[in-house]
Amino acid sequence: GWSLESFQNLLSSPGVTARLVEQSGFLLTRNVADEMEVLTIAVLPNARRKNIATLLMQDALANAAQAQIQKCFLEVDQHNIAAIRCYENLGFSVIHTRKQYYASPQGSSDALVMCLQII
């Protein structure tokens, strides 16, 4: 998990943007040069399956296009099928696999690195 201090430090970093849907979810991104990275996205359990993640991502991608950002990158757990489908529906594709990237009490799982050409 992320600590409050981690969030505060991240939000004060250059190029970091937070998007919030109150009582539902949030998205943190970082722009560096002509690329955007999705740092984290979270939707509360009672707000899932209501397209909150899609709306957050669409807003971020529209703003990125206006800022002449060329590509967006993100990492997603290989087992998070709902998130993978969401990203694929937005046009992302898998470009790499990071082996044993995520740790959990049940073991480790791979991260799929996904990319979208924005403009």
Salt bridges, closest charged atoms under 4 A:
GLU37 OE1 - ARG30 NH2 3.25
ASP59 OD2 - ARG19 NE 2.73
GLU75 OE2 - ARG98 NH1 1.91
GLU88 OE1 - ARG85 NH1 2.82
ASP110 OD2 - LYS99 NZ 3.47
